[in-house]
């Protein structure tokens, strides 16, 4: 049980279903449909209603996946209703749903906005048809534009677009076109991610066979630097390595992660972390929808992984997550390796001032390496 039962907390709900499994995706998602979706939704609602933290206010609610908008509208709204009943939203609660541009229409966005969603995150990834095909996305470039227009018409004033760069065969010019197209839509937030080749994905297998022609490190750096330049020109301020927003419209839910705060989580494969009298407790739910649903239905254990973080683990997590933020990493109460810190300064990866460490422009390309050096 949490030691801060009255403090507002971030709440995450995982919906694991997608129309198809993308070639690069290692998230807990499944190309499934039919009765299993209704069954899993019912199980998720049951888990939420049995929350041991019932009554603790939600300062953010984030429904991710998978593809939440692949769910029938009534199922998606039923999940939100359950969350708001058990974890009453604060007055300024940020309520986000991820959305695939190929799984929405105006009635769905309209219903979502009226039900309380006030932020959308659209998984666009690219405005190039050939990119979308090789990524395994089901939408076309025109669907992205239509989705933004429909979301605005429904009343949404806080919309994020996800884009990926360093895609197979992608040129700097193609990436620039994607950025300029996204910026022209006038959304309040952009998340810009470099493609990573994860194990147990189709891209990983293709890469082992030499079938992917990926941009080299120099081109990846050029793409990233271009993103920083173009977003700045459009008053989207970088506040995290991969995220850019109009001032005041940063993702408050993701900031909870980057600040190493508590977050509750529900649904198949959801990961939560909260404070107990013994320290910070982190858990992962059963991942497969059928196994998860069966466990809920038969009142069986739900967490297939759990741990109470050691002081060392907690210290590393704070360093790794906090470094990502432009605001810098507070050094108060952190255990740092003096020799490692000196190395990062000598390599011009870190600037130190006012009890904070901030990645330099060059250091942003080496965040993981910096975190490892800083940890004793």
C-alpha positions as CSV (number, residue, x, y, z in Angstrom):
1,X,0.0,0.0,0.0
2,X,1.2,3.5,-0.8
3,X,2.5,5.8,2.0
4,X,1.1,8.8,0.1
5,X,-2.5,7.8,-0.3
6,X,-3.8,11.3,-0.6
7,X,-1.2,12.7,-2.9
8,X,-2.3,13.0,-6.6
9,X,-0.6,10.4,-8.8
10,X,-0.1,9.6,-12.5
11,X,-2.3,6.7,-13.8
12,X,-1.6,4.6,-16.8
13,X,-3.9,2.1,-18.5
14,X,-2.5,-0.3,-21.2
15,X,-4.7,-1.5,-24.1
16,X,-2.7,-4.2,-25.9
17,X,-4.7,-4.4,-29.2
18,X,-3.6,-3.2,-32.6
19,X,-5.0,-3.7,-36.1
20,X,-1.5,-5.1,-37.1
21,X,1.9,-5.6,-35.5
22,X,4.4,-3.0,-36.8
23,X,7.8,-4.3,-37.8
24,X,9.8,-2.2,-35.4
25,X,7.4,-2.6,-32.4
26,X,8.5,-4.4,-29.2
27,X,5.7,-3.0,-27.1
28,X,3.2,-5.4,-25.4
29,X,0.7,-5.4,-28.4
30,X,-1.2,-8.0,-30.3
31,X,-3.0,-8.0,-33.6
32,X,-6.2,-9.5,-32.2
33,X,-9.9,-8.6,-32.5
34,X,-13.3,-9.9,-31.5
35,X,-14.4,-11.2,-28.1
36,X,-10.9,-11.0,-26.6
37,X,-11.1,-7.2,-26.7
38,X,-14.4,-7.1,-24.8
39,X,-13.1,-9.7,-22.3
40,X,-9.8,-7.8,-21.7
41,X,-11.7,-4.5,-21.3
42,X,-13.9,-6.0,-18.7
43,X,-10.9,-7.5,-16.9
44,X,-9.1,-4.1,-17.0
45,X,-12.2,-2.4,-15.5
46,X,-12.4,-5.0,-12.8
47,X,-8.7,-4.5,-12.0
48,X,-9.2,-0.7,-11.8
49,X,-12.2,-1.1,-9.5
50,X,-10.2,-3.3,-7.2
51,X,-7.3,-0.8,-7.0
52,X,-5.7,-0.9,-3.5
53,X,-5.2,2.8,-4.0
54,X,-8.9,3.6,-4.5
55,X,-9.6,7.2,-3.8
56,X,-6.2,8.5,-4.5
57,X,-6.6,11.4,-7.0
58,X,-5.3,11.2,-10.5
59,X,-3.2,14.2,-11.7
60,X,-2.8,12.6,-15.1
61,X,-4.5,9.7,-16.9
62,X,-2.9,8.1,-19.9
63,X,-4.4,5.4,-22.0
64,X,-1.7,3.8,-24.2
65,X,-1.0,0.7,-26.1
66,X,-1.3,-0.9,-28.4
67,X,-3.9,1.3,-30.0
68,X,-6.6,2.5,-27.6
69,X,-8.6,4.0,-30.5
70,X,-8.8,0.5,-32.0
71,X,-11.1,-0.4,-29.2
72,X,-14.9,0.2,-29.8
73,X,-15.7,3.6,-28.5
74,X,-18.0,2.3,-25.7
75,X,-15.1,0.1,-24.4
76,X,-12.6,2.9,-24.4
77,X,-15.0,5.3,-22.6
78,X,-15.9,2.6,-20.1
79,X,-12.2,2.3,-19.1
80,X,-12.0,6.0,-18.6
81,X,-15.1,6.1,-16.6
82,X,-13.8,3.3,-14.3
83,X,-10.6,5.2,-13.8
84,X,-12.3,8.5,-12.9
85,X,-14.6,6.7,-10.5
86,X,-11.8,5.0,-8.6
87,X,-9.1,7.7,-9.0
88,X,-11.0,11.0,-9.1
89,X,-9.2,13.4,-11.5
90,X,-7.8,16.6,-10.1
91,X,-9.3,19.8,-11.5
92,X,-6.5,20.3,-14.0
93,X,-6.0,16.6,-14.7
94,X,-4.3,15.8,-18.1
95,X,-6.3,13.0,-19.7
96,X,-4.5,11.5,-22.8
97,X,-5.3,8.8,-25.3
98,X,-2.9,7.5,-27.9
99,X,-4.5,7.2,-31.3
100,X,-3.7,5.6,-34.6
101,X,-4.8,7.9,-37.5
102,X,-6.2,4.9,-39.3
103,X,-8.6,3.9,-36.4
104,X,-10.5,7.1,-35.8
105,X,-13.4,9.2,-37.2
106,X,-15.0,12.4,-36.0
107,X,-17.8,10.7,-33.9
108,X,-15.1,8.8,-31.9
109,X,-13.0,11.9,-31.3
110,X,-16.2,13.8,-30.4
111,X,-17.3,11.2,-27.9
112,X,-13.8,11.0,-26.4
113,X,-13.6,14.8,-25.9
114,X,-17.1,14.9,-24.3
115,X,-16.2,12.0,-22.0
116,X,-13.2,13.9,-20.6
117,X,-10.2,13.3,-22.8
118,X,-8.3,16.6,-23.2
119,X,-5.1,15.4,-24.9
120,X,-4.4,13.2,-27.9
121,X,-1.2,11.6,-29.1
122,X,-1.3,10.6,-32.7
123,X,1.1,7.9,-33.9
124,X,1.9,9.3,-37.3
125,X,5.5,8.1,-37.6
126,X,5.9,9.4,-41.2
127,X,4.1,11.4,-43.9
128,X,5.8,9.2,-46.6
129,X,3.7,6.4,-48.0
130,X,6.6,4.1,-48.5
131,X,7.8,4.6,-44.9
132,X,4.4,3.7,-43.6
133,X,4.2,0.6,-45.7
134,X,7.6,-0.7,-44.6
135,X,6.9,0.2,-40.9
136,X,3.6,-1.8,-41.1
137,X,1.4,1.1,-40.3
138,X,-2.3,0.9,-41.5
139,X,-2.8,4.6,-42.2
140,X,-2.0,6.8,-45.1
141,X,-0.4,10.3,-44.9
142,X,-3.8,11.9,-45.6
143,X,-5.3,10.1,-42.6
144,X,-2.9,12.0,-40.3
145,X,-4.0,15.4,-41.6
146,X,-7.6,14.4,-41.4
147,X,-7.1,13.1,-37.8
148,X,-5.6,16.5,-36.7
149,X,-8.4,18.4,-38.3
150,X,-11.1,16.1,-36.8
151,X,-9.5,16.3,-33.3
152,X,-9.4,20.1,-33.5
153,X,-13.1,20.2,-34.6
154,X,-14.0,17.9,-31.7
155,X,-12.5,20.5,-29.3
156,X,-9.0,19.1,-28.6
157,X,-6.5,21.9,-28.0
158,X,-3.6,19.7,-26.9
159,X,-2.5,17.3,-29.7
160,X,0.8,15.5,-30.0
161,X,2.2,13.9,-33.2
162,X,4.7,11.1,-33.0
163,X,7.3,10.9,-35.8
164,X,10.3,8.6,-36.2
165,X,13.6,9.3,-38.0
166,X,16.6,7.3,-39.2
167,X,14.1,5.0,-41.0
168,X,15.4,2.5,-43.5
169,X,16.5,4.4,-46.6
170,X,15.4,7.8,-45.2
171,X,17.3,10.8,-46.4
172,X,17.8,14.1,-44.6
173,X,15.5,15.8,-47.1
174,X,12.7,13.3,-46.5
175,X,13.0,13.8,-42.8
176,X,12.9,17.6,-43.3
177,X,9.7,17.1,-45.3
178,X,8.1,15.1,-42.6
179,X,9.1,17.7,-40.0
180,X,7.8,20.6,-42.0
181,X,4.5,18.8,-42.8
182,X,4.0,18.0,-39.1
183,X,4.8,21.6,-38.1
184,X,2.4,23.0,-40.7
185,X,-0.5,21.2,-38.9
186,X,-0.1,23.5,-35.9
187,X,-0.2,20.9,-33.1
188,X,1.0,21.8,-29.7
189,X,3.5,19.0,-29.2
190,X,5.8,16.8,-31.2
191,X,7.6,13.6,-30.1
192,X,10.5,12.8,-32.4
193,X,12.1,9.4,-31.9
194,X,15.1,7.8,-33.6
195,X,14.3,4.3,-34.8
196,X,15.9,1.7,-32.6
197,X,16.2,-1.9,-33.7
198,X,14.7,-4.0,-30.8
199,X,15.2,-7.8,-30.4
200,X,12.2,-10.0,-31.1
201,X,10.9,-7.7,-33.9
202,X,10.6,-8.2,-37.6
203,X,13.1,-5.3,-38.2
204,X,15.6,-7.0,-35.9
205,X,15.5,-10.2,-38.0
206,X,15.7,-8.2,-41.3
207,X,18.6,-6.2,-40.0
208,X,20.5,-9.4,-39.1
209,X,20.1,-10.5,-42.7
210,X,21.3,-7.1,-44.0
211,X,17.9,-6.2,-45.4
212,X,17.6,-2.8,-43.7
213,X,19.6,0.1,-45.1
214,X,19.7,2.4,-42.0
215,X,21.2,5.9,-41.9
216,X,24.6,5.9,-40.2
217,X,25.4,7.7,-37.0
218,X,26.4,10.9,-38.8
219,X,23.1,11.1,-40.7
220,X,21.2,10.3,-37.5
221,X,22.9,13.2,-35.8
222,X,22.1,15.6,-38.7
223,X,18.4,14.5,-38.5
224,X,18.3,15.2,-34.8
225,X,20.0,18.6,-35.0
226,X,17.6,19.5,-37.9
227,X,14.6,18.7,-35.6
228,X,15.9,20.9,-32.9
229,X,16.4,23.8,-35.3
230,X,13.0,23.5,-37.1
231,X,10.9,23.1,-33.9
232,X,12.6,26.1,-32.3
233,X,11.6,28.2,-35.3
234,X,8.0,27.2,-34.7
235,X,8.0,28.0,-30.9
236,X,8.0,24.4,-29.9
237,X,10.5,24.3,-27.1
238,X,12.5,21.2,-26.5
239,X,12.0,20.1,-22.9
240,X,13.2,16.5,-23.1
241,X,15.6,14.7,-25.5
242,X,12.8,13.6,-27.9
243,X,10.0,16.0,-27.0
244,X,9.0,19.5,-28.0
245,X,6.0,21.5,-26.9
246,X,4.4,24.9,-26.7
247,X,5.2,26.4,-23.3
248,X,2.9,25.0,-20.7
249,X,1.7,22.1,-22.8
250,X,4.5,19.6,-22.0
251,X,3.3,16.0,-21.4
252,X,2.7,16.1,-17.7
253,X,2.2,12.3,-17.6
254,X,5.6,11.6,-19.1
255,X,7.2,14.2,-16.9
256,X,6.1,12.1,-13.9
257,X,8.2,9.3,-15.3
258,X,11.2,11.5,-16.1
259,X,11.0,13.0,-12.5
260,X,10.9,9.4,-11.1
261,X,7.6,10.0,-9.4
262,X,5.0,7.4,-8.6
263,X,2.6,6.0,-11.2
264,X,-0.2,3.5,-11.0
265,X,-0.8,1.1,-13.9
266,X,-3.6,-1.2,-15.0
267,X,-4.1,-3.6,-18.0
268,X,-2.1,-6.3,-19.6
269,X,1.7,-5.8,-19.3
270,X,1.2,-2.4,-17.5
271,X,4.1,-1.3,-15.3
272,X,3.5,0.6,-12.2
273,X,5.7,2.0,-9.4
274,X,4.7,3.5,-6.1
275,X,6.1,4.2,-2.6
276,X,5.7,1.8,0.3
277,X,7.0,1.9,3.8
278,X,9.9,-0.4,2.5
279,X,10.7,1.8,-0.5
280,X,9.6,2.1,-4.1
281,X,7.7,-0.9,-5.3
282,X,7.6,-1.7,-9.1
283,X,5.4,-4.3,-10.7
284,X,4.5,-5.6,-14.2
285,X,1.2,-7.2,-14.9
286,X,0.8,-10.4,-16.9
287,X,1.2,-9.5,-20.6
288,X,-0.9,-11.7,-22.8
289,X,-4.6,-10.6,-22.9
290,X,-5.9,-14.1,-22.3
291,X,-3.6,-14.9,-19.4
292,X,-4.3,-11.5,-17.9
293,X,-8.0,-11.8,-18.3
294,X,-8.1,-15.3,-16.8
295,X,-6.1,-14.1,-13.8
296,X,-8.5,-11.3,-13.1
297,X,-11.6,-13.6,-13.6
298,X,-10.3,-16.2,-11.2
299,X,-8.8,-13.8,-8.7
300,X,-5.3,-15.1,-9.3
301,X,-2.0,-13.2,-8.8
302,X,-1.6,-10.5,-11.5
303,X,2.0,-9.3,-11.1
304,X,4.3,-11.6,-12.9
305,X,7.3,-9.4,-12.0
306,X,7.8,-7.2,-9.0
307,X,10.6,-5.7,-6.9
308,X,11.3,-3.2,-4.2
309,X,14.0,-1.0,-5.7
310,X,17.3,-0.9,-4.0
311,X,18.9,2.4,-3.1
312,X,21.4,1.8,-6.0
313,X,18.6,1.1,-8.5
314,X,16.6,4.1,-7.4
315,X,19.7,6.3,-7.7
316,X,20.4,5.0,-11.3
317,X,16.8,5.5,-12.4
318,X,16.8,9.1,-11.2
319,X,20.0,9.8,-13.0
320,X,18.9,8.0,-16.3
321,X,15.5,9.6,-16.4
322,X,16.4,13.1,-15.1
323,X,19.2,13.6,-17.5
324,X,16.8,13.5,-20.4
325,X,15.2,16.8,-19.3
326,X,16.4,20.2,-20.5
327,X,15.7,21.6,-17.0
328,X,18.6,19.5,-15.8
329,X,19.2,16.9,-13.2
330,X,19.2,18.1,-9.5
331,X,22.2,16.6,-7.7
332,X,20.7,17.0,-4.2
333,X,20.4,13.6,-2.5
334,X,22.0,11.8,-5.5
335,X,25.0,9.5,-5.3
336,X,27.4,10.4,-8.1
337,X,30.8,9.0,-9.1
338,X,33.3,11.9,-8.9
339,X,35.6,10.4,-11.5
340,X,32.7,9.6,-13.9
341,X,31.4,13.2,-13.5
342,X,34.8,14.6,-14.3
343,X,35.0,12.4,-17.5
344,X,31.6,13.7,-18.7
345,X,32.7,17.3,-18.1
346,X,36.0,16.7,-19.9
347,X,34.2,15.2,-22.9
348,X,31.8,18.2,-23.0
349,X,28.8,16.0,-22.4
350,X,27.7,17.7,-19.1
351,X,27.5,21.2,-17.8
352,X,27.4,21.7,-14.0
353,X,25.8,24.6,-12.3
354,X,23.4,25.5,-9.4
355,X,23.4,21.9,-8.1
356,X,22.2,20.7,-11.4
357,X,23.7,18.6,-14.3
358,X,22.6,19.4,-17.8
359,X,23.5,17.6,-21.0
360,X,25.2,19.6,-23.6
361,X,24.2,19.6,-27.2
362,X,26.8,16.9,-27.9
363,X,25.9,15.1,-24.6
364,X,22.3,14.5,-25.8
365,X,23.7,12.0,-28.2
366,X,25.3,10.0,-25.3
367,X,22.7,10.1,-22.6
368,X,22.9,6.4,-21.6
369,X,26.7,6.6,-21.6
370,X,26.6,9.7,-19.3
371,X,24.2,8.0,-16.9
372,X,26.5,4.9,-16.6
373,X,29.6,7.1,-16.0
374,X,27.8,9.1,-13.3
375,X,26.6,6.1,-11.3
376,X,29.1,4.8,-8.6
